[in-house]
Structures are given as structure tokens and as C-alpha cells.
Amino acid sequence: MKKIISVVLVLLMIFAMSVPCFAQTGEKVAIAQNTSDIPVVVIYGDGEALYNREGEKVFKFSEILSLFGGGEDGAIAEASINILMPFLIEGLLNDKWDNYYKALEKEIGDIFAEVRLDNNGEDPENKVDISAEKRAEMENKLTVDSYDSKGYYGFEDYLFLYDWRLDPYAVADLFHEHIEKVKEVTGQDKVSIVIRCLGSSVVFAYIEKYGLDSIHGISMNSTVSNGAEIISEPISGKFKIDGDAINRFLYDMQALGMLNIDSFVNDTINMLEKTELVYMLTDSVKRELYGKIVKGVTSALSISTFFTWPSYWSCVAQEDLDDALLYVFGPQGSEKRTEYSGLIDKIENYHEKVGSKTYEIVNRIKSEGKNLCIISKYGFQIAPICESRNEIGDQFVSTKRSSFGATTSDVFSPLDDAYIQQQTALGLERYISPDNIVDASTCLFPDYTWFMKGSSHSVWSDFENSLMYTVATADKQLTVNDFDCTQFVYRNNATGEAYPLTKENCNTESWSEDSKTDTYDKPYGKYIVMLRVLIDWLIKLFRLISNLFPA
């Protein structure tokens, strides 16, 4: 059992780091999009595929889950289970773990060798980049005033593509050059910026370095510059296995069409949860293995996969930074601290100059009279291996972070009546969502912050694009009162259409019926439930086996 636990930890850690992989989708527009005389520069996050010099695709998040499969693509699973097992056994039998950590880092690191950066967080020989075709297309657009052909500037006319692994503070210089070229070719003295996800780290660094003189307006969606729990917590030791949370996550993936989960998987997790076997497992991890395995595994997996990328360190919450540096690189004076000193310098520089000032930077946008639009998503829990797994969010980042301060409930219950009555007495009831989950009044800028329910972090709808484009390019600051969609919007995942969120359509969670049974309060109710669920699972197990071996 201990060996199984260790392998599970390895796979869950890699899975947590790889979750930002799911494909982007465009959906039906629910509001009319503005047409603009202001050029728009769009910057996205980590969805763009990376290629080597030979033009071969070496990395794309939407394809990384194939590494968990079987056969030739099952590289991570093979490395974790087959190659590493002797070192894991050595650790369990002799309480000697260093060889396991080193072997894990090497084997997993070999899989990601082409896309890992060096010890300074750089790719000095430019071995990997976005596709040459897309880079050429981007550069070509910088030579044409797109207004001449359409009579307005479109959403992606001046898309900024970049190697998103690199230090956002350094990429900000390239972003500045891009903006200056757009201004030159269009003859305009200002541009508007539309941001998704990881692009916020680059733009915030740009503002810190170059100011806002060239900017008309900024729209941001699902920003991670204020910290993203899915990255920040696992590498800082805030790691938790929770059966209910895993089950909700799988139902969400299935509902979004992002993962085909056999119902038996859900039934198995439900059985483990309801019979409390998951909690027994978690206690075992905490008691016997956490201190010896999780910390070393965190470091090995981080360095061997995605955390030579300075960009991902920009997603670490300020309060988690010291713990994350400790977990990944060890204490001050350690061998890894010396080995990766160049990377650490970049991490600390970004957090000192940008990460610690996110609220200040957003305030600056408005104090200097720029248009501002913030879209924050919810309707999902944070990834199930995080301590914040019960926080409302978009799976990767909590709503309170991406909205810069909204007050939210957890996944179990809405905001309580006393709180709602208090806010109503203050005249703030209009900022409370129809499902009583979000209070926007506590945001940094509540009137410029929209909430999209049912749209996960990696689903980008045309509705959201239109809203961001329109607000960023408008001739004045638009507010949540200027649109029929209201401040709270519901995305129907089955149709892709967006509607104003109402009392009638607000119950969107795909796992809303997957709650604990109310029989717990009856005599011996807990044990009756445990027995019933276990028997039900055994029946389904035998049925599954019989289907595998038909008569």
C-alpha cells in the first residue's frame, strides 16, 4: 500500500502541474462586439505549442495527458512505476530517499528535456520556440495597418506570441517593442490590451517597467498574476488528497467534455470517500510518508518538469513564495540553491518588482484614467490536490484572487443569510450573485469586474472576448451597468451560449447532486451508508469484470 501511495503522489503532482492543458474553445456571442479605432494587442498564456529548430512539435499542453496513457505514450507512468520502483523500495525499507529523488528527477527530466530551461531559467541557444510560421505571421502583421482593409481594428490583428516559459520581466521588453511597432504601423499613439491567464504576468511587468502612456485600456480574464492555487500550493507544501474533491473534479472534466471518465472511476472514488478509506489513506500519508516523500518528490518533479520556467513562478502567491523556494530548492546554502541561483534571481526579482505589487498595479491602471475590464470565472472548485480544493474558482485560480478581492462561499454552501442581510443593509445587495456565492462589492473595482459562471479557466468564449474588446477600446469607462448581460453571466456548456445569471439558471455545478447523504443523522446511518455504497460498488465491479470476459 505504501508503494502505491508513493506512485499516486508522483502522478498527482505531475497532473496538477499539467492541468493548464485543455483546449481553448470559441462559443456563440451573446453581446454585440464593438468595432474600434484603437488598435488591440492580445496576449495569451501557455496554450501555444512549442517547436524545436527542425520544426518538430516538442510540447503542447493539450497533448500532455497522453503521457499518462499506456504503450509508447505512457512515459511518465512507466518512469514512475517501473524504473523508479527499486529506489522507492529502498526508501521504504531503509528510510533512504535521496536516491529516489535523484532517480525521479532524472527519469522525468529526460521526458521533458527539450522544453526544460537551464539553471538560469533560460534557453540561451533558442532551441525551442513557438512555430516559425506563427512568428513570421505575427511579424508580417506588424507591417500592415489592418484598419485600411476593414475600417476598424480586429480582435487578433496584432496578437503577441512569445515563448511563454521565459521570465515575464524580460518578455515585457519584447512586449514593449511589439506595442511600439503597432503604434508605428497604425499611426496611433495608444493601443488597448486584452490579456488571458499567464499573459497578465507579462503585462503587469510591462506596466511596472514602461508605464501606461501608450495604453488606452486593459481587459484581463482569469489573471494568475495575483497567484494561482493550482501552481502555488502543490510546490509550497499545501498538498491534500480528498476523495470528494477528486470526484467533483472528474465530474467537472466530464461535463466540460475535456476528459472521458468511465462511471466506474467515479463510483470507485465515491466508494473510497463514503467508506472513509480515502481519509485513512490521507492519514497514512500525513503520518508516515509526507515529510519524507512529498517534499522530495515536490522538488524532483518541479525541477524535472515545469519549474525551470520563470513564468510559472510568477503564478506563485506572494505568501507561498518562501515555502515554494524551500520545497523546490532546499534551504539557504543548499546545493540546489547554488545550482539554480540564476533562476532564483529571476524569481525573486519578478516577485519584488511585480508580484508583490499586483493590487498597486491594477489601482494604477484606473488612477491614470485607463479603461479596465476584469473577468473572473467560477462554478468550479480548485484542483483536488490543493489545500484550497474547496474554494470557488475556475479550477486553476480562486475567484477571490482573479477578481482582486471578491468575497466567496466555499463549494459546500452559499454565503450565509446573516452576511447577505448585512450587505443588503449597506445597499450592496446588487453585487451579490443570484446563487449567493459571490459578493463583488469587496473587489478592488467592483463596477469593472464581471463574473462568468460555468466557464472554466481554459475555456475562452466569444462572449468573453467581445466583452473584453468592447470595454478596453470604448471611448469611456464602461461598467457592469452598461450591458444587458449584467455583472454575473452564465455559460451553458452544452450549447456554449451565455445568458444573464438568474435564480432560475444559477445551479450549474455538475456535481451539485454528488453530496453527502442526509442519512448520517440517523442511528447508525453512517455505517449503513458505508455498507450500502461498498456493496453497490462491488456489484458494479463484478459487472465490469463480467463484461471484460463475455461468455
C-alpha positions as CSV (number, residue, x, y, z in Angstrom):
1,M,0.0,0.0,0.0
2,K,2.8,2.4,0.8
3,K,4.4,1.9,-2.6
4,I,1.0,2.6,-4.2
5,I,0.6,5.7,-2.2
6,S,4.0,7.0,-3.4
7,V,3.3,6.4,-7.0
8,V,-0.1,8.1,-6.6
9,L,1.6,11.1,-5.2
10,V,4.0,11.2,-8.1
11,L,1.3,11.1,-10.7
12,L,-1.0,13.5,-8.9
13,M,1.8,16.1,-8.6
14,I,2.6,15.9,-12.3
15,F,-1.1,16.0,-13.1
16,A,-1.6,19.1,-11.0
17,M,1.3,20.8,-12.9
18,S,-0.1,19.8,-16.2
19,V,-3.7,20.8,-15.8
20,P,-3.5,24.1,-17.8
21,C,-3.5,22.0,-20.9
22,F,-7.1,21.8,-22.0
23,A,-8.1,23.2,-25.4
24,Q,-9.4,26.7,-25.9
25,T,-12.9,27.0,-27.5
26,G,-14.8,29.8,-29.1
27,E,-18.6,30.0,-28.5
28,K,-21.6,32.0,-29.6
29,V,-21.6,35.7,-28.8
30,A,-24.3,36.9,-26.5
31,I,-23.5,40.7,-26.7
32,A,-22.7,42.8,-29.7
33,Q,-19.0,43.4,-30.2
34,N,-17.7,47.0,-30.5
35,T,-15.7,48.0,-33.6
36,S,-12.7,50.1,-32.7
37,D,-10.4,52.8,-34.0
38,I,-8.0,51.8,-31.2
39,P,-5.5,49.0,-32.2
40,V,-5.8,46.0,-29.9
41,V,-2.8,43.9,-28.7
42,V,-3.8,40.5,-27.4
43,I,-1.6,38.3,-25.2
44,Y,-2.4,34.8,-24.1
45,G,-0.9,32.3,-21.8
46,D,0.7,28.9,-22.1
47,G,-1.5,27.2,-24.7
48,E,0.7,27.8,-27.7
49,A,2.7,24.7,-28.9
50,L,6.5,24.8,-28.8
51,Y,8.7,23.5,-31.6
52,N,12.4,22.7,-32.0
53,R,14.7,24.0,-34.7
54,E,13.7,21.2,-37.0
55,G,10.1,22.3,-36.9
56,E,9.0,19.3,-34.8
57,K,6.4,19.9,-32.1
58,V,8.0,19.2,-28.8
59,F,5.4,20.4,-26.3
60,K,1.7,21.3,-26.2
61,F,-0.3,21.3,-23.0
62,S,-3.4,19.9,-24.7
63,E,-1.5,16.8,-25.6
64,I,0.4,16.2,-22.3
65,L,-2.2,13.8,-20.8
66,S,-1.1,11.3,-23.4
67,L,2.0,10.8,-21.2
68,F,-0.3,9.2,-18.6
69,G,-1.5,6.6,-21.0
70,G,-0.2,3.2,-21.8
71,G,2.0,1.9,-24.6
72,E,4.7,4.1,-26.2
73,D,3.0,7.3,-24.9
74,G,2.9,6.2,-21.3
75,A,6.3,7.7,-20.5
76,I,5.5,9.2,-17.1
77,A,3.6,6.2,-15.8
78,E,6.4,3.9,-17.0
79,A,9.1,6.0,-15.3
80,S,7.2,6.3,-12.1
81,I,6.2,2.7,-11.7
82,N,8.9,0.5,-13.4
83,I,12.1,2.4,-13.4
84,L,11.7,4.1,-10.1
85,M,10.3,1.2,-8.1
86,P,13.7,-0.1,-6.8
87,F,14.6,3.3,-5.4
88,L,11.2,3.7,-3.9
89,I,11.5,0.3,-2.2
90,E,15.0,1.3,-0.9
91,G,13.5,4.4,0.7
92,L,10.6,2.4,2.3
93,L,12.8,-0.4,3.6
94,N,15.9,1.6,4.6
95,D,14.5,5.1,5.2
96,K,16.9,6.3,2.5
97,W,15.2,8.7,0.0
98,D,18.0,10.7,-1.8
99,N,18.5,8.1,-4.5
100,Y,14.7,8.0,-5.1
101,Y,14.6,11.8,-5.5
102,K,17.6,11.9,-7.9
103,A,16.3,9.0,-10.0
104,L,12.8,10.6,-10.2
105,E,14.3,13.9,-11.3
106,K,16.4,12.2,-13.9
107,E,13.8,9.9,-15.4
108,I,11.0,12.5,-15.5
109,G,13.5,15.2,-16.6
110,D,14.6,13.2,-19.6
111,I,11.0,13.2,-20.8
112,F,10.8,17.0,-20.6
113,A,14.4,17.6,-21.6
114,E,13.7,19.6,-24.7
115,V,11.4,22.1,-23.0
116,R,13.1,22.5,-19.7
117,L,15.2,25.6,-19.3
118,D,18.7,25.8,-18.0
119,N,19.7,26.5,-14.4
120,N,19.3,30.3,-15.1
121,G,15.8,29.8,-16.4
122,E,16.9,30.5,-20.0
123,D,17.1,28.8,-23.4
124,P,20.4,30.5,-24.4
125,E,20.6,28.7,-27.8
126,N,16.9,29.3,-28.6
127,K,16.4,25.5,-29.2
128,V,12.7,25.8,-28.7
129,D,10.1,28.4,-29.6
130,I,6.6,28.9,-31.0
131,S,6.2,27.8,-34.6
132,A,8.3,29.6,-37.1
133,E,5.1,30.1,-39.2
134,K,3.2,31.8,-36.4
135,R,6.2,34.0,-35.5
136,A,6.5,35.0,-39.2
137,E,2.8,35.7,-39.4
138,M,3.0,37.9,-36.3
139,E,5.9,39.9,-37.6
140,N,4.2,40.3,-41.0
141,K,1.1,41.8,-39.4
142,L,3.3,44.4,-37.8
143,T,4.0,45.8,-41.2
144,V,0.3,46.4,-42.2
145,D,-2.3,48.8,-40.9
146,S,-5.2,46.4,-40.7
147,Y,-7.7,49.3,-40.4
148,D,-7.2,50.0,-44.1
149,S,-8.8,46.8,-45.1
150,K,-11.7,46.6,-42.6
151,G,-12.4,50.1,-41.3
152,Y,-11.7,49.0,-37.8
153,Y,-9.1,47.1,-35.7
154,G,-10.0,43.5,-35.1
155,F,-9.5,41.3,-32.0
156,E,-6.4,39.5,-33.0
157,D,-4.9,41.8,-35.7
158,Y,-1.8,42.4,-33.5
159,L,-1.6,39.2,-31.5
160,F,1.6,39.0,-29.4
161,L,3.0,35.5,-29.5
162,Y,6.0,34.6,-27.4
163,D,7.9,31.8,-25.6
164,W,5.7,31.7,-22.6
165,R,8.2,29.7,-20.5
166,L,10.6,32.7,-20.1
167,D,10.9,35.3,-17.4
168,P,7.9,37.7,-17.7
169,Y,10.0,40.5,-16.6
170,A,12.3,40.0,-19.6
171,V,9.4,39.2,-22.0
172,A,8.0,42.6,-21.0
173,D,10.8,44.2,-23.1
174,L,9.6,42.3,-26.2
175,F,6.0,43.2,-25.5
176,H,7.1,46.9,-25.3
177,E,8.8,46.6,-28.7
178,H,5.7,44.9,-30.1
179,I,3.5,47.8,-28.9
180,E,5.8,50.4,-30.3
181,K,5.7,48.7,-33.7
182,V,1.9,48.6,-33.6
183,K,1.8,52.3,-32.9
184,E,4.2,53.0,-35.7
185,V,2.4,51.0,-38.4
186,T,-1.1,52.2,-37.4
187,G,-0.1,55.8,-36.7
188,Q,-1.9,55.7,-33.3
189,D,-0.3,56.9,-30.1
190,K,-2.2,54.4,-27.9
191,V,-3.3,50.7,-28.0
192,S,-5.6,48.6,-25.9
193,I,-4.5,45.4,-24.3
194,V,-6.5,42.2,-23.9
195,I,-5.0,39.6,-21.6
196,R,-5.7,36.0,-20.8
197,C,-4.2,33.9,-17.9
198,L,-0.4,33.9,-17.9
199,G,-0.2,36.9,-20.2
200,S,-1.1,39.0,-17.1
201,S,2.3,38.4,-15.7
202,V,4.0,39.9,-18.8
203,V,1.6,42.9,-18.9
204,F,2.0,43.7,-15.2
205,A,5.8,43.6,-15.7
206,Y,5.4,45.9,-18.7
207,I,3.4,48.4,-16.7
208,E,6.0,48.3,-13.9
209,K,8.8,48.9,-16.4
210,Y,7.3,51.2,-19.1
211,G,4.2,52.8,-17.6
212,L,0.8,53.3,-19.2
213,D,1.4,56.3,-21.5
214,S,0.9,54.1,-24.6
215,I,-2.2,52.3,-23.2
216,H,-5.9,53.3,-23.8
217,G,-7.5,50.4,-21.9
218,I,-6.8,47.0,-20.4
219,S,-9.0,43.9,-20.1
220,M,-7.9,40.8,-18.3
221,N,-9.5,37.4,-18.0
222,S,-8.6,34.7,-15.4
223,T,-5.5,36.5,-14.3
224,V,-2.9,34.5,-12.5
225,S,-0.6,37.4,-11.6
226,N,-2.2,37.6,-8.2
227,G,-1.4,33.9,-7.6
228,A,-2.9,30.6,-8.9
229,E,-3.5,28.0,-6.4
230,I,-3.0,25.1,-8.8
231,I,0.6,26.1,-9.2
232,S,1.3,27.9,-5.9
233,E,0.0,25.3,-3.4
234,P,1.5,22.0,-4.5
235,I,5.0,23.3,-4.8
236,S,4.8,25.0,-1.4
237,G,3.6,22.0,0.6
238,K,-0.1,22.8,0.6
239,F,-0.9,19.4,-0.6
240,K,-4.0,17.4,0.3
241,I,-5.8,14.3,-1.1
242,D,-9.5,14.5,-0.8
243,G,-11.9,11.9,-2.3
244,D,-14.9,14.2,-2.6
245,A,-12.7,16.9,-4.3
246,I,-11.3,14.3,-6.7
247,N,-14.8,13.1,-7.6
248,R,-16.1,16.6,-8.2
249,F,-13.1,17.3,-10.4
250,L,-13.7,14.3,-12.5
251,Y,-17.4,15.2,-12.9
252,D,-16.4,18.7,-14.0
253,M,-14.0,17.4,-16.6
254,Q,-16.6,15.1,-17.9
255,A,-19.2,17.8,-18.0
256,L,-16.8,20.1,-19.9
257,G,-16.1,17.4,-22.4
258,M,-12.4,17.6,-21.5
259,L,-12.0,14.1,-20.2
260,N,-13.8,10.8,-20.8
261,I,-14.2,9.3,-17.4
262,D,-15.8,5.9,-17.1
263,S,-18.6,6.0,-14.5
264,F,-16.8,3.2,-12.6
265,V,-13.9,5.6,-11.8
266,N,-16.4,8.0,-10.2
267,D,-18.1,5.1,-8.4
268,T,-14.7,3.9,-7.0
269,I,-13.8,7.3,-5.7
270,N,-17.3,7.6,-4.2
271,M,-16.9,4.3,-2.5
272,L,-13.5,5.3,-1.1
273,E,-14.9,8.5,0.2
274,K,-18.1,7.2,1.7
275,T,-16.4,4.2,3.4
276,E,-13.7,6.6,4.7
277,L,-10.9,4.6,3.1
278,V,-9.6,7.8,1.4
279,Y,-9.3,9.5,4.8
280,M,-7.4,6.5,6.2
281,L,-5.1,6.8,3.2
282,T,-4.6,10.5,3.7
283,D,-3.8,10.0,7.4
284,S,-1.3,7.4,6.4
285,V,0.4,9.8,4.0
286,K,0.5,12.5,6.6
287,R,1.7,10.3,9.4
288,E,4.3,8.1,7.6
289,L,5.2,9.5,4.2
290,Y,4.5,13.2,3.9
291,G,7.7,14.5,5.5
292,K,9.9,12.0,3.7
293,I,8.4,11.7,0.3
294,V,6.2,14.7,-0.6
295,K,8.8,17.3,0.0
296,G,11.5,15.5,-2.0
297,V,9.0,14.5,-4.7
298,T,7.8,18.1,-5.0
299,S,11.4,19.3,-5.6
300,A,12.2,16.5,-8.1
301,L,9.1,16.9,-10.1
302,S,9.2,20.7,-10.1
303,I,12.8,20.8,-11.4
304,S,12.3,18.0,-13.9
305,T,9.1,19.3,-15.4
306,F,7.9,22.9,-15.4
307,F,9.6,24.9,-12.7
308,T,12.7,25.8,-14.5
309,W,10.2,28.1,-16.3
310,P,10.3,31.5,-14.6
311,S,6.8,32.2,-16.0
312,Y,5.3,29.6,-13.7
313,W,6.9,31.1,-10.7
314,S,5.0,34.3,-11.4
315,C,1.9,32.3,-10.5
316,V,3.1,31.6,-7.0
317,A,1.2,33.6,-4.5
318,Q,3.3,36.1,-2.6
319,E,2.6,34.4,0.7
320,D,3.7,31.0,-0.7
321,L,6.9,32.1,-2.2
322,D,9.3,31.4,0.6
323,D,7.8,27.9,1.2
324,A,7.9,27.1,-2.5
325,L,11.6,28.1,-2.8
326,L,12.3,25.9,0.2
327,Y,10.4,22.9,-1.2
328,V,11.9,23.1,-4.6
329,F,15.5,24.3,-3.9
330,G,16.0,23.4,-0.3
331,P,17.2,25.7,2.5
332,Q,19.6,28.7,2.1
333,G,23.1,27.4,1.2
334,S,21.8,24.1,-0.2
335,E,23.4,22.5,-3.3
336,K,20.3,23.2,-5.3
337,R,20.1,26.9,-4.2
338,T,23.7,27.3,-5.6
339,E,23.0,25.2,-8.8
340,Y,19.9,27.2,-9.6
341,S,20.9,30.6,-8.3
342,G,20.4,32.3,-11.7
343,L,16.8,31.0,-11.9
344,I,16.2,32.0,-8.3
345,D,17.4,35.5,-9.0
346,K,14.8,35.9,-11.8
347,I,12.1,34.5,-9.5
348,E,12.9,36.9,-6.7
349,N,13.3,39.9,-9.0
350,Y,9.9,39.3,-10.5
351,H,8.2,39.0,-7.1
352,E,9.9,42.0,-5.7
353,K,9.1,44.3,-8.6
354,V,5.8,42.9,-9.8
355,G,4.3,40.0,-7.8
356,S,4.3,41.9,-4.6
357,K,2.6,44.9,-6.2
358,T,-0.4,43.4,-8.2
359,Y,-3.1,45.4,-6.4
360,E,-0.9,48.5,-6.7
361,I,-0.6,48.0,-10.5
362,V,-4.3,47.5,-11.0
363,N,-5.0,50.6,-9.0
364,R,-2.5,52.4,-11.2
365,I,-4.5,51.5,-14.3
366,K,-7.5,53.3,-13.0
367,S,-5.7,56.2,-11.3
368,E,-4.2,57.1,-14.7
369,G,-7.6,57.1,-16.4
370,K,-7.4,53.9,-18.4
371,N,-10.3,51.7,-19.2
372,L,-10.4,48.5,-17.2
373,C,-12.3,45.2,-17.5
374,I,-11.7,42.2,-15.2
375,I,-13.4,38.9,-15.8
376,S,-13.3,36.3,-13.1
377,K,-14.6,32.8,-13.5
378,Y,-16.3,30.4,-11.1
379,G,-18.6,27.4,-10.8
380,F,-15.7,25.0,-10.2
381,Q,-13.5,24.0,-7.3
382,I,-9.8,24.4,-7.2
383,A,-7.8,21.3,-8.3
384,P,-8.4,18.5,-5.8
385,I,-4.8,18.1,-4.6
386,C,-4.6,21.6,-3.2
387,E,-5.5,22.7,0.3
388,S,-7.8,25.3,-1.3
389,R,-9.7,22.5,-3.1
390,N,-13.0,23.7,-1.5
391,E,-12.5,27.3,-2.8
392,I,-14.8,28.6,-5.5
393,G,-12.8,29.2,-8.7
394,D,-12.2,28.2,-12.3
395,Q,-10.2,25.0,-11.4
396,F,-6.8,26.7,-11.5
397,V,-7.2,30.0,-9.6
398,S,-9.8,31.0,-7.0
399,T,-12.4,33.7,-7.8
400,K,-11.2,35.8,-4.9
401,R,-7.8,36.0,-6.5
402,S,-8.7,36.5,-10.1
403,S,-11.3,39.2,-9.2
404,F,-8.9,41.0,-6.9
405,G,-10.9,40.6,-3.7
406,A,-14.4,39.2,-4.2
407,T,-15.9,37.5,-1.1
408,T,-17.0,34.0,-2.0
409,S,-18.5,31.0,-0.3
410,D,-16.9,27.5,-0.5
411,V,-18.2,24.6,-2.6
412,F,-20.5,23.3,0.2
413,S,-22.8,26.2,1.0
414,P,-23.6,29.7,-0.2
415,L,-22.9,32.9,1.7
416,D,-24.9,32.8,4.9
417,D,-28.1,34.8,5.4
418,A,-26.5,37.0,8.1
419,Y,-23.8,38.1,5.7
420,I,-26.3,38.8,2.9
421,Q,-28.5,40.8,5.3
422,Q,-25.5,42.8,6.4
423,Q,-24.5,43.7,2.8
424,T,-28.2,44.4,1.9
425,A,-28.4,46.9,4.8
426,L,-25.4,48.6,3.4
427,G,-27.0,48.9,0.0
428,L,-24.7,46.4,-1.6
429,E,-27.1,43.6,-2.5
430,R,-26.8,44.3,-6.2
431,Y,-23.2,43.0,-6.0
432,I,-24.3,39.6,-4.7
433,S,-24.6,36.8,-7.3
434,P,-28.1,35.2,-7.8
435,D,-26.7,31.9,-6.4
436,N,-25.4,33.8,-3.3
437,I,-21.9,32.5,-3.9
438,V,-20.1,35.7,-4.9
439,D,-20.1,39.2,-3.4
440,A,-18.4,41.5,-5.9
441,S,-18.6,44.6,-3.6
442,T,-15.3,43.7,-1.9
443,C,-13.4,43.6,-5.2
444,L,-10.8,46.2,-5.9
445,F,-13.0,47.6,-8.6
446,P,-16.5,46.0,-8.3
447,D,-18.1,48.0,-11.1
448,Y,-15.5,47.0,-13.6
449,T,-15.5,43.3,-12.6
450,W,-17.6,40.7,-14.4
451,F,-18.1,37.1,-13.2
452,M,-18.6,34.2,-15.7
453,K,-20.1,31.1,-14.1
454,G,-19.7,27.7,-15.8
455,S,-16.7,28.8,-18.0
456,S,-13.6,27.0,-16.7
457,H,-10.1,28.5,-16.8
458,S,-9.2,27.1,-20.2
459,V,-12.5,27.8,-22.0
460,W,-12.5,31.2,-23.7
461,S,-15.8,32.1,-25.3
462,D,-16.5,34.7,-27.9
463,F,-18.8,36.4,-25.3
464,E,-15.8,37.0,-23.0
465,N,-13.7,38.2,-26.0
466,S,-16.3,40.6,-27.1
467,L,-16.8,42.0,-23.6
468,M,-13.0,42.5,-23.1
469,Y,-12.6,44.1,-26.6
470,T,-15.5,46.4,-26.1
471,V,-14.5,47.7,-22.7
472,A,-10.8,48.1,-23.5
473,T,-11.5,50.1,-26.6
474,A,-14.5,52.2,-25.6
475,D,-14.3,56.0,-25.5
476,K,-15.2,55.9,-21.8
477,Q,-15.0,53.5,-18.9
478,L,-17.9,51.1,-19.2
479,T,-19.3,49.4,-16.1
480,V,-21.4,46.4,-15.2
481,N,-24.5,48.5,-15.6
482,D,-23.8,49.2,-19.3
483,F,-24.6,45.7,-20.6
484,D,-27.7,43.6,-20.7
485,C,-25.6,40.7,-19.5
486,T,-25.4,42.2,-16.0
487,Q,-22.4,41.6,-13.7
488,F,-23.0,37.9,-13.4
489,V,-23.1,35.7,-16.5
490,Y,-23.9,32.0,-17.0
491,R,-22.2,29.9,-19.7
492,N,-24.2,26.9,-20.8
493,N,-21.5,24.3,-21.5
494,A,-23.9,22.1,-23.6
495,T,-24.6,24.9,-26.1
496,G,-21.8,27.4,-25.4
497,E,-24.2,30.2,-25.2
498,A,-24.1,32.9,-22.5
499,Y,-27.0,34.3,-20.5
500,P,-27.5,36.7,-17.6
501,L,-27.2,34.6,-14.4
502,T,-30.6,34.3,-12.6
503,K,-32.1,32.4,-9.8
504,E,-33.6,30.0,-12.3
505,N,-30.3,29.1,-14.1
506,C,-27.7,29.6,-11.5
507,N,-27.4,26.0,-10.3
508,T,-24.8,24.9,-12.8
509,E,-22.4,22.8,-10.9
510,S,-22.2,19.3,-12.4
511,W,-21.5,17.8,-9.0
512,S,-24.3,19.5,-7.2
513,E,-26.1,16.2,-6.6
514,D,-23.0,14.4,-5.6
515,S,-23.2,15.5,-1.9
516,K,-23.1,13.6,1.3
517,T,-26.2,11.6,2.1
518,D,-28.6,13.0,4.8
519,T,-28.9,9.6,6.4
520,Y,-25.8,10.4,8.6
521,D,-28.0,11.8,11.3
522,K,-30.0,8.6,11.7
523,P,-29.0,5.9,14.2
524,Y,-26.0,4.0,12.7
525,G,-26.7,6.0,9.5
526,K,-23.1,6.5,8.7
527,Y,-22.4,2.8,8.8
528,I,-25.5,1.9,6.8
529,V,-24.3,4.3,4.1
530,M,-20.8,2.9,4.1
531,L,-22.2,-0.6,3.7
532,R,-24.6,0.3,1.0
533,V,-22.1,2.1,-1.1
534,L,-19.5,-0.6,-0.7
535,I,-22.0,-3.3,-1.8
536,D,-23.1,-1.2,-4.7
537,W,-19.5,-0.7,-5.8
538,L,-18.8,-4.5,-5.5
539,I,-21.8,-5.2,-7.7
540,K,-20.5,-2.8,-10.3
541,L,-17.0,-4.2,-10.1
542,F,-18.3,-7.7,-10.8
543,R,-20.4,-6.4,-13.6
544,L,-17.4,-4.7,-15.1
545,I,-15.3,-7.9,-14.8
546,S,-18.1,-9.9,-16.4
547,N,-18.2,-7.5,-19.4
548,L,-14.5,-8.0,-19.9
549,F,-14.9,-11.8,-20.1
550,P,-18.2,-12.4,-22.0
551,A,-19.5,-15.9,-22.3
